[in-house]
Amino acid sequence: MGMGKSWPCAFSSNFWTLRYILLCILYPLLCGGFVVTLLFGKSNSEKYLEQCEHSFLPCTSVGIPKCIEEMKREARPIKIDRRLTGANIIDEPLQQVIQFSLRDYVQYWYYTLSDDESFLLEIRQALQYALVQFSARSKETDWQPYFTTRLVDDFGTHLRVFRKAQQRIAEKGNPMKDQAEELVDTFFEVEVEMEKEVCRDLVCTSPKDEEGFLRDLCEVLLYILLPPGDFQNKIMRYFVREILSRGILLPLINQLSDPDYINQYVIWMIRDSNCNYEAFMNIIKLSDNIGELEAVKDKASEELQYLRSLDTAGDDINTIKNQINSLLYVIKVCDSRIQRLQSGKEIDTVKLAANFGKLCTVPLDHILVDNVALQFFMDYMQQTGGQAHLFFWMTVEGYRVTAQQQLEVLQSRQKDGKHQTNQTKGLLRAAAFGVYEQYLSEKASPRVNIDDNLVAKLAETLNHEDPTPEIFDDIQRKVYELMLRDERFYPSFKQNVLYVRMLAELDMLKDPSFRGSDDGEGESFNGSPTSSINLSLDDLSNVPTDETVQLHAYISDTGVCNDHGKTYALYAITVHRRNANSEEMWKTYRRYSDFHDFHMRITEQFENLANILKLPGKKTFNNMDREFLEKRKKDLNAYLQLLLNPEMMKASPALAHYVYDFLENKAYSKGKGDFARKVPPLMQKTYSDPDHCRVAAPIDDNVDDNIPLRVMLLLMDEVFDLKERNQWLRRNIKNLLQQLIRATYGDTINRKIVDHVDWMTSPEQVADAVKRFRDAFWPNGILAETVPRRDKAIRMRTRVAGKTKLLEVMPDELKHIIGAETTRKGILRVFEMFQHSQLNKRMVYVFLERFLETLFPQNKFPELFHKLHSRSKQMQRYKQRLHSTQAPSLQKR
C-alpha cells in the first residue's frame, strides 16, 4: 500500500526534471537560429536595395536635403491680374470686396497657423477667375426678357400663391391655430399644387437645409466657373464655397427677406409723401394685428403724458388740447379694436350695413356713368335676367356718340369738297340695323321687352329714312324708366348686398359724400364717366353670307421687310375663292400685327370664338429668327384653317364679312380710323382662370407685345384680383391703360424700356450696385457688426407707418376706376405678403433661380433645382395625395 501511494509523486518529480533539462538544451539553439536568420536577412536586403538604387531610384542622400532646401527658400510671388470685367469702375470695388472677404473670413484665423501667403493668393486667384467667367457670361446674356417678363411673372405667381393661401385659410376658419404658421404651411401647400414639380418649403423654413442648399449651389457654380485643376483642389474649393455661401449670399438673403428691412425701405421709397391722419385712422380701424394696435396705443399714451406735462399758456394751449383730443381718440379706437379681436367677434361692415345700416342712395343715372358702380349693377341685372335692357342702353349711348362724331367729320369733309356721303350713311344704317337686330327684333335673344308700337315706329324709320344719332332716344328713355321703376331692377338692387358692396367700393358706407333721390336730384359724387363706351359701326354691321362660295387660304411664304429702318415679318397668303360660276386666286400680304388686330376684332364681336381660336402669342425680342418665323408660319396656317372651317362659318354667319375683308388683296385697315372706338363686349366673357396655375408670360393675346401694358395689367390682375371680377371692368381698365401709355409715350415705349434695361445693366449701374453692397457689409472698410433686432414695438409701428404711406400714395383715380375697397384690400394684401420672412425668402430664391437659368441656359439649372428641392415635405405629401387619388381610377381600369 505504501509503494502504491508514493508512485505518482515520484513520476511527477521526474517529469518536471526532464522538462527543465530539455528547455535548457533547446533555448540556446532557438536564440542562435533567430540571430543567424536576422543577420542573414539584413545582409540580403541591403544587397537588394543597393541593386535597386543603382537601377532606377534616385539617391536618397541627395533628395531629402534638396527638399528641405526648397522649403527654406522664399516663396515666389504669384502674379494676379486685377482685371475682372473689363471696366475699371467695376473692377475697383470688386477687388475691395474680395480683399475684405479674405481678410475677415480667412486671414484672421489662417495667420495663427501659417505665415505662408501662397494659399491665400491661390484662393484670391480662384475667386478672380470665377468672377472673370461670370462677367463674360453676363455680357453674352440678353437680360431684357428676364427683367421685362420672367421677373414680373414670378412676382405675379408669388402674389397669386399668397392670395390663394389666404382664401384657403379663410375657408377653413380655424381660429385656434397660429395664423402666421398656418399661412406659411398653406402657402407652400398651394405652391406645390401650382408648380407641380418643385416646392421650396425646406429651404425657406429650415436654416440647416438653407445652408446646405447654398453650399450645393455654390459648388455647382464653382464647377462651372473654375478651371478643372482648381476645382479638384478640395481644400481651396471648400474655402471659396463657404465664403460665397455663408459669408456673402446667406447674409444678403436674410437681409432682403427681413420684413422690417422691407418696411423701412418702403417708407424710404415714398418718403416725400406726408402721412395723412385719415389714412392712418383707416389703418388702425382695419388692423387685425394686436401687436400693431398695442404699439400704437403705447406710443400715443407716451405722447399724451408728455403733452399733459407741458406748462403752456395763450394760443399754444388750444393747439395742445386738440392734439390731446386726437391722441385720446386714437387710444380709444385701439382699445375698441383690441377688445373686438380678443373676443373673436369680428364684424363684417358690409353685412352689418346691409342688415341694419341706413344707406345713402345713389341715383341710377350716376350708376350708369360710373365704372365702379356700373359693374355691380351689371352683375345684378345679369342675376335677374335684365341684362338686355342695360346692354341696350349702353349700346345706344355708344351709337349716339359715334354717330355724332361721324356726322361732324362728314360735314367738315363736305366743306372741303370731299364727298363720302353714301359710304358714311351706309355705315350708320348698318350700325343702326345691327342694334335693332340684336335687341329689338323678333330674332333677338334676349330681347328688350318694350312697347311694340315704339319698336314698329323705329323699324319704319330705319327702312325709309336716314338714321340719326337720336333715332333710338325714345326707346332708350323707356328702357331707362323701366330699369328705374320696375321692382325687379333698380329698386330691388338698392336692397341687395351688391348695392352695399358698391357703396363700399365708392367709399360711401360711413361718410357718404352726397344724398340723392331716385329722380336724380341732389349732390353728385366724384365719379369717372364711362367715356370709353363707344360703338364701332362696321363691327355692328351684319353681312349675310353666300353658302355657295368656297374660300380657301394658306400662307405660302414668309419674309423679313425693312421699312424706314423698322424691321418686320411679312406673310404671303394665297387665297382661292370659288363659286358656282367662277374661280379666283390671288395673293395678299399681312403682318403679324394684322393677324392680331383681326383676331381682336372678331373675338370681341363673336364671344364664342375666343375659346376656339387661339392666335400664336407675340414675342417681343428675337422675333426675326428664321426658325421662329417658320414656327409662327405653321401656327398661323393652323389658325387660318380652323377659321375657314365651314362649320365655323355656319355657326357665325356674320363672320364671313370680316374674313373676306382680311383676305382681300388690299392694305388691311386695322380699324384705327374714325370707327375704331369699340363698345365693350355686351355679354360677359367667361374667363378660365384655374386655381392652380402659374402666371404665364402671355397674359393676354393683345397686350403681350406692349411691355408696360402687360406688366401693369398683370400686376393689377393679381393685386386687385380683377380676373375674378366683372370682365367688362377689366377690359375697360385695359383700354384706359392703353390710352394712357400711348398718350404718354406713343409708339416708342418698348424702345424706352429696352434702353432702360440696357441702362440698368450698364457698367456705371453695376459699379454703383457693387459699391452699395460693399458699403453695406463693410462700412468704412470694416466688417459691419450684426445689427441687433429692433424692439417689437418699433417694428410694429413701422408696419403701421408703411401701410399708411402705401394707402396715402395710391391715386384717387385708381379708386375711381376699380373702387376704394378693392384698392385698399389689394394694397394691404401686397403689404401683408411681405410680412413673412419665409415667404420673402421664397421670392428671393425664385428670383435667384431664374437669374441663374438665364445666365447659364445650357447647364440644365431647372433640373438641378428640382433635385435640390426634391426632399421637400410638401412635395412628398402632394405626391402621396396624387397617388391616392389616381389609385382608384387605375383599379377600375
Summary of the structure (lengths in Angstrom):
residues: 893
radius of gyration: 40.8
end to end distance: 101.6
largest distance: 169.6
contacts: 2475
relative contact order: 0.11
helix: 68%
strand: 4%
